[in-house]
Amino acid sequence: MPERTVFQSISQRHVVSLSPQDSVWDAACMMTKANCGSILVIDGNGVIQGILTERDLMTRVVAKALDPKATSAADVMTRNPQSVSPETKVAEAVLIMIERGFRHLPIITSAGKILGVFSVRDALPREIGAAVSLAEFNDQVNDALG
């Protein structure tokens, strides 16, 4: 079975984004509505400036008692986030995330088009299916052995 690419694996094909001047309140509301753990911060020219994650909201806003309506995305986002191409293999993307300590990777083409965000959760479906199959197999072996 060929290894999946990050673009094949993403569950959400639309880009959730806001401008650097928008508030983190807006970011949290948009992330909640889209049921996603990150939002891209994109300037008026469509160029990615940063990424804002649930963890950023917790550690850079809530834990510092900042006013979410008065704090801009640009104030607390991760600037110039690491990104990957749509052809990047899932295992390679997961390795990048493990080595660098984050859970979201923007997917950007060589022409600069933003296609979405690969999340560590996007790596799980096949692996969960394999684990369930293994658990079922183990149950069958245990039943057969008595």
N, C-alpha and C positions, 0 to 999 in steps of 0.2 A: 504494500500500500504506500503510495507516494506521500511524502511529508507535506503537510499543509503549509500554506504561506499565511502571513499575518492578515493580508487582505481577505483571503478565503475564510478566515476564522472569526473576523469581527462580527459581533451580533448586531451592531448598530451601524447602518450604512450612511446615515446623515451626520454632518458635522455640527456639533453643539458648540457654539462660540458666542463671544461677546467682545466688545471693544475694551481697550485698556482703561478708559475713563469710567466704564460702568462699575457700579458698586459690587462688593462681595455679597451683599444682600441679593442683588439681581442674579449673581452667579449661583448662589445657593438655591434660589427659586427655580432657575432654569435647569439646574442639575436634578432637582427633585422632580420637576415635571417630566424630564427626559429619562428619569430613572438611570442616571449614569454617575460615575464617581469622579469625573473630571470634566473640565470645560477648557477649550482652547481660547486664548486671548489673541485676537487678530486685529491688525490695524486697518485703516480705511482702504489700503491698497491690497488687502487680502493676504498679507504676509504675517505669518505666525510670530508673535512677540513673546509668548509664554504659555504656560499651562497652569491651571488652578485646580487642585484636587481636594477631595474631602479632608485629607490629612493636612493640607495647607490651611484650610479653613479652621481646623481644630487647633493646630499648633501656632499659626501666625495671626489668627484673629481672636478666636474664643479664649485661648490660654493667655493671651495678652490683653484681654478685656477691651479690644478695639470695637468701635461702633461699626457694625457691618454696613449700615446705610451711608456712613461717612467715609468708609475706607474703599479706595478704588482697587480694582483687580490688579492694576499695575503696581500698586504698593506691596502686594503680598504674593504675587505669582512667581513661579519658577521661570526665570528668563532663559531664552534660547534653549528650550528643552531638547534633549537627545531625540532624534527621530529615526525612522527606518523607512526603507522603500517597500512598496507593496509586495515585492518578490521575496522579501526576507522570510526565511523559514521560521516557524513557530519556536522551535528549539533554540535557534540563534537569538530570537527576541527575548525569550525567557532568560537565557544566559546573560544578556545585557542587563535585564532588570535585576537579576540576582546580584551580579557584580557591582552594579551602580546603586542599588538600594531604592529602586522606585517601582511602581506598579502600572504605569501608563506610558505608552510610546505613540506619539503622533505618527501617522503613516502619510508620507509626502512623496510624490513622484519626483523624478529628476527634473521635470519642468516646473516644480514648485507647487503643483496642485495638491491641496490637502484633501485626503480621502477619508479620514476618520482617525480613531484612536484605538490602538490595540491595548487591551487590558489583560492583566494576568488571568482574569476570569475567562477570557476568550480562549485560553489555552486548555481549560479544564474539560469541556464536554466529552471529547474522545477519551481522555484519560479516566474520567469518571466512569464512562461506559466500560472501559477495559477493567477497571477495578470491580464493578458490579459483576461482570462476567466471571472474573476470577473468584469472587465470593460465592457465586452460584455454583461454580465448579467445585470449590472446596466443600460446600454443603453436600453436593452429590457424592463426592468421594467419601466424606464422613458417614453419610447414610449407607453407602455400599459396604463400608468396612464395619458398620454396626457399632 
